[in-house]
Each structure stands twice: as structure tokens, then as C-alpha cells.
Amino acid sequence: ISHPRQCPDCRGEGLLRKRDVAEACSRCHGGGIVRFGTTWRATKLKMKESSFNQRWAGPYDWLYNTLSDALQEAERDLQKAVRR
């Protein structure tokens, strides 16, 4: 449940190349990974998708977003430390 999958649009690169220009992938926002959907998560938890959406989707999204933000902040901090 916690492991995202490789973005199918950019194949995990985070960039879409168009001729000589590379832009951040709009599906994964440049991260190269996308989350599995609620159907997949509910199946892994052996519950109906409606039950998952009702009980777990909110806390899951909150936790996922909180951890994603923390990871991005840690990456920025590391980049700053390496540049010094």
C-alpha cells in the first residue's frame, strides 16, 4: 500500500520529452511515481472500495500528503547542505 508505482506516462523519469524540450510530467508532477488507486488499496486490505473510501481514504490521503511534503523538504535540505 505504501509503495507507489512508476508513472506510465514518463516511465519513471519525471520528464516528458518533446523534440528538443523536456518538461515535467503532468501526471506525476515530475516525481516519476504515481499512487495506486483506491480500488487497488481496498483489494489489498480485503475490503470493499466503498468501505475503504468511507473509512480510510481521508486518513490515507492526509498521511500520504504529509509524508510527501516532509520528503520534499528533506530533499531540499540535503541539496542545500551538499552545496555548502
Summary of the structure (lengths in Angstrom):
residues: 84
radius of gyration: 16.2
end to end distance: 37.0
largest distance: 50.8
contacts: 180
relative contact order: 0.11
helix: 49%
strand: 14%
